[in-house]
Amino acid sequence: MKQADTYDRLWGNLEKYVAAQNENKMQVKTKFVLYSGVNDSEEQIDAFLEKSKSIGIKQVIFGMKASENGNVE
């Protein structure tokens, strides 16, 4: 998703969805999937949370990528 045009377009679309949602029914959420050694730094997580907050996201879901053997990477 981090290709500039697609990345910016995605966040722009999310911002439009957030603006259109009913304040009493928060339907738009973001999800951050942690990949060990790829996007697991505190700075990357904070940047994602700040970006989500800046467009009005009130709920962020976190997931972790598991390897084929079931271990969390």
C-alpha distances in whole Angstrom, upper triangle without the diagonal:
4,6,8,9,6,5,9,10,8,10,13,13,14,16,18,18,19,22,23,24,27,28,30,27,24,21,18,16,13,13,12,12,14,14,17,17,13,13,16,18,19,18,14,15,17,15,13,16,17,14,15,19,19,17,20,18,21,20,17,17,17,16,17,16,20,21,23,26,25,25,22,20
4,6,8,7,5,9,11,10,11,14,15,15,17,19,20,21,23,25,26,29,29,31,29,26,24,20,18,15,14,13,14,15,14,17,16,12,12,15,16,18,16,12,14,16,13,12,16,16,13,15,18,18,17,20,19,22,21,18,19,18,18,18,18,21,22,25,28,27,26,23,21
4,6,6,6,8,10,10,12,14,15,16,18,20,21,22,24,26,27,31,31,33,31,28,26,22,21,18,18,17,17,18,18,20,19,15,15,19,20,21,19,16,18,19,16,15,19,19,16,18,21,20,19,23,22,25,24,22,22,22,22,22,21,24,25,27,30,29,29,26,24
4,6,5,6,8,10,11,12,14,15,17,18,20,21,23,25,26,30,30,33,31,27,26,22,21,18,19,18,19,20,20,23,22,18,17,20,21,22,19,16,18,19,16,15,18,18,15,17,20,18,18,21,21,24,24,22,23,23,23,24,24,27,28,30,33,32,32,29,27
4,6,5,6,9,10,11,12,14,15,17,18,20,21,23,25,28,29,32,30,27,25,21,21,19,20,19,21,23,23,26,25,21,20,23,24,25,22,19,21,22,18,17,20,20,16,18,21,19,18,21,21,25,25,23,24,24,25,26,25,29,30,32,35,34,34,31,29
4,6,5,6,9,10,10,12,14,15,16,18,20,21,23,26,27,30,27,24,22,19,18,16,17,17,18,20,20,24,23,19,18,22,23,24,22,18,20,21,18,16,19,19,15,16,20,18,17,20,19,23,22,20,21,22,22,23,22,26,27,29,32,31,31,28,26
4,5,5,6,9,10,11,13,15,16,17,19,20,21,25,26,28,26,23,21,17,16,13,14,14,16,17,18,21,21,17,15,19,19,20,18,15,16,17,14,12,15,15,12,13,16,15,14,17,16,20,19,17,19,19,20,21,21,24,26,28,31,30,29,26,25
4,5,5,6,9,10,11,13,14,15,17,19,20,24,24,27,25,22,21,17,17,15,16,16,18,20,21,24,24,20,18,21,21,22,19,16,18,18,14,13,16,15,11,13,15,14,12,16,16,19,20,18,20,21,22,24,24,28,29,32,35,33,33,29,28
4,6,5,6,9,10,11,12,14,15,17,19,22,23,26,24,21,19,16,16,15,17,17,19,22,23,26,26,22,21,24,24,25,22,19,20,20,17,15,18,17,13,14,17,15,13,16,16,20,20,19,21,22,23,25,25,28,30,32,35,34,34,31,29
4,5,5,6,9,10,11,12,14,16,17,20,21,24,21,18,16,13,13,11,13,14,16,19,20,24,24,20,18,21,22,22,21,17,18,18,16,13,15,15,12,12,15,14,12,14,14,17,17,16,17,18,19,21,22,25,27,29,32,30,30,27,26
4,5,5,6,9,10,10,12,14,15,19,19,22,20,17,16,12,12,10,12,13,16,19,21,24,24,21,18,20,21,21,19,16,16,16,13,11,13,12,8,9,11,10,8,11,11,15,15,14,16,18,19,22,22,26,28,31,33,31,31,28,27
4,5,5,6,9,10,11,13,15,18,19,22,20,18,16,13,14,13,16,17,20,23,24,28,28,24,22,24,24,24,22,19,19,19,16,14,16,15,11,11,13,11,9,12,12,16,17,17,19,21,23,25,26,30,32,34,37,35,35,32,31
4,5,5,6,9,10,11,13,16,18,20,18,16,14,11,12,12,15,17,20,23,25,28,29,25,23,25,26,26,24,21,21,21,18,16,17,17,13,12,15,13,10,12,12,16,17,16,18,21,22,25,25,29,31,33,36,34,34,31,30
4,5,5,6,9,10,11,14,15,18,16,13,11,8,9,9,12,14,17,20,23,26,27,24,21,23,24,23,22,19,18,18,16,13,14,14,11,9,11,11,8,9,9,12,13,13,15,17,19,22,23,27,29,31,34,32,32,29,28
4,5,5,6,9,10,13,14,17,16,13,12,9,11,11,15,17,20,23,25,28,29,26,23,24,25,24,22,20,19,18,16,14,14,13,10,9,10,9,5,7,8,12,14,14,17,19,22,25,26,30,32,35,37,35,35,31,31
4,5,5,6,9,12,14,17,15,13,13,10,13,14,17,20,23,26,28,31,32,29,26,28,28,28,26,24,23,22,20,18,18,17,14,13,14,12,9,10,11,14,16,17,19,22,24,27,29,32,35,37,39,37,37,34,34
4,5,5,6,10,12,14,12,10,9,7,10,12,15,18,21,24,27,30,31,28,25,27,28,27,26,24,22,22,20,18,17,18,15,12,14,14,10,10,10,13,14,15,17,20,22,26,27,30,33,35,37,35,35,32,32
4,5,5,9,9,12,11,8,8,6,9,11,15,17,21,24,27,30,31,28,25,26,27,26,24,22,21,20,19,16,15,15,13,10,11,11,7,6,7,9,11,13,16,19,22,25,27,30,33,35,38,35,35,32,32
4,6,8,9,12,12,10,11,10,13,15,18,21,24,27,30,33,34,31,28,29,30,28,27,25,24,23,21,19,18,17,15,13,13,12,9,8,10,12,15,17,19,23,25,29,31,34,37,39,41,39,39,35,35
4,7,9,12,11,10,10,10,13,16,19,22,25,29,31,35,36,33,30,31,32,31,30,28,26,25,24,21,21,20,18,16,16,16,12,11,12,14,16,18,21,24,26,30,31,35,38,39,42,39,39,36,37
4,6,9,7,7,7,8,11,14,18,21,24,27,30,34,35,32,29,30,31,30,29,27,25,25,24,21,20,20,18,15,15,16,12,11,11,12,13,16,18,22,24,28,30,33,36,38,40,37,37,34,35
4,5,5,7,8,10,13,17,20,23,26,30,33,36,38,35,32,33,34,32,31,30,27,27,26,23,22,22,21,17,17,18,15,12,13,13,14,18,20,24,26,30,32,35,38,40,42,39,39,36,37
4,6,6,9,11,13,16,20,23,26,29,32,35,37,34,31,31,32,30,30,28,26,25,24,22,20,20,19,16,15,16,14,11,11,11,13,16,19,23,26,29,32,35,38,40,42,39,39,36,37
4,6,9,12,14,18,21,24,27,29,33,36,38,36,32,32,33,31,31,30,27,26,26,24,21,22,22,18,17,19,17,13,13,12,13,17,19,23,26,29,32,35,38,40,42,38,38,36,37
4,6,9,11,15,18,21,24,27,30,33,36,33,30,30,32,30,30,28,26,25,25,22,20,21,21,17,17,19,16,13,12,11,12,15,17,20,23,27,29,32,35,37,38,35,36,33,34
4,6,8,12,14,18,21,24,27,30,32,30,27,27,28,26,26,25,22,22,22,19,17,18,17,13,13,15,13,10,8,8,8,11,13,17,20,24,26,29,32,34,36,33,33,30,31
4,6,10,13,16,19,22,25,29,31,28,25,26,28,26,26,24,22,22,22,18,17,19,17,14,15,16,14,12,9,9,9,11,12,16,18,22,24,27,30,32,34,31,31,28,29
4,7,10,14,17,20,23,26,28,25,22,23,25,24,23,21,19,19,18,15,14,16,14,10,12,14,11,9,7,8,8,9,11,14,17,20,22,25,28,30,32,30,30,27,27
4,7,10,13,16,19,23,24,22,19,20,21,20,20,18,15,16,16,12,11,13,12,9,10,13,11,10,6,7,5,6,7,11,13,17,19,22,25,27,29,26,26,23,24
4,7,10,13,16,19,21,18,15,16,18,17,17,14,12,13,13,9,9,12,10,7,10,12,11,11,7,9,7,5,6,9,11,14,16,20,23,25,27,24,24,21,21
4,6,10,13,16,18,16,13,14,16,16,16,13,11,13,13,9,10,13,12,10,13,15,14,14,11,12,9,6,5,6,7,10,12,16,19,21,23,21,20,17,17
4,6,10,13,14,12,9,10,12,13,13,10,8,11,11,8,9,12,12,10,13,16,15,16,13,14,11,7,6,5,6,8,10,14,17,20,22,19,18,15,15
4,6,10,12,10,8,9,12,14,15,11,10,13,14,11,12,16,15,14,17,19,19,20,16,17,14,11,8,6,5,5,7,10,13,16,18,16,15,12,11
4,6,9,8,6,6,9,11,13,10,9,13,13,11,13,16,16,16,19,21,21,22,19,19,16,13,11,7,6,5,6,9,12,15,17,15,13,10,9
4,6,5,6,6,10,13,14,11,11,15,15,14,16,19,19,19,22,24,24,25,22,23,20,16,14,11,9,6,6,8,10,13,15,14,12,9,6
4,6,7,6,9,12,14,12,12,16,17,16,18,21,21,21,24,26,27,28,25,25,23,19,17,13,12,8,8,9,10,14,15,14,11,8,5
4,6,6,8,12,13,11,13,16,16,16,19,21,21,22,25,26,27,29,26,27,25,21,20,16,15,12,11,13,13,17,18,17,14,12,8
4,6,8,12,12,10,11,15,14,14,17,19,18,19,22,23,24,26,24,25,23,19,18,15,14,12,11,13,14,17,19,18,16,13,10
4,6,9,9,6,7,11,11,10,13,15,15,16,19,20,21,22,20,21,19,16,15,12,12,11,11,14,15,19,21,19,17,14,11
4,7,8,7,7,10,11,11,13,15,16,17,19,21,22,23,21,21,19,15,15,11,11,10,11,14,15,19,20,18,16,12,10
4,5,5,6,9,10,11,13,14,16,17,18,20,22,23,21,22,20,17,17,14,15,13,15,17,19,23,24,22,19,16,14
4,6,5,6,8,10,10,12,14,15,16,18,20,21,19,20,18,15,16,14,15,15,17,20,22,25,26,24,21,18,16
4,6,5,6,9,10,10,12,14,15,16,19,20,19,20,19,16,17,15,17,17,19,22,24,27,29,27,24,21,19
4,5,5,6,9,10,11,12,14,15,17,19,17,18,17,14,15,13,14,14,16,19,21,25,26,24,22,19,17
4,5,5,6,9,10,11,12,14,16,17,15,15,14,11,12,10,12,13,15,18,21,24,25,23,21,17,16
4,5,5,6,8,10,10,12,15,15,14,15,14,12,14,13,15,16,19,22,24,28,29,27,25,21,20
4,5,5,6,9,10,10,13,14,13,15,15,13,15,14,16,17,19,23,25,29,30,28,26,23,21
4,5,5,6,9,10,11,13,11,13,12,9,11,11,13,15,17,21,23,26,28,26,24,21,20
4,5,5,6,9,10,11,9,10,10,8,10,11,14,16,19,22,25,28,30,27,26,22,21
4,5,5,6,9,10,10,11,12,11,14,14,18,20,22,25,28,32,33,31,29,25,24
4,5,5,7,9,9,11,12,11,14,15,18,20,22,25,28,31,33,31,29,26,25
4,5,6,7,5,8,9,8,11,13,16,18,21,24,27,30,32,29,28,25,24
4,5,5,5,7,9,9,13,15,18,21,24,27,30,33,35,32,31,27,27
4,6,7,10,12,13,16,18,21,24,26,30,32,35,37,35,34,30,29
4,6,9,12,12,16,18,21,24,26,29,32,35,37,35,34,30,30
4,6,9,11,15,17,21,24,26,30,33,35,37,34,34,30,30
4,6,7,11,14,17,20,23,26,29,32,34,31,30,27,27
4,7,10,13,17,20,23,26,30,32,34,31,30,27,27
4,7,10,13,17,20,23,26,29,30,27,26,23,24
4,7,10,13,16,19,23,26,27,24,23,20,20
4,7,10,13,16,20,22,24,20,20,17,18
4,7,10,13,17,19,21,17,17,13,14
4,7,9,13,16,17,14,13,10,11
4,6,10,13,14,11,10,7,8
4,7,10,11,9,9,6,6
4,7,8,6,5,4,6
4,5,5,5,6,6
4,5,7,9,10
4,6,9,10
4,6,9
4,6
4
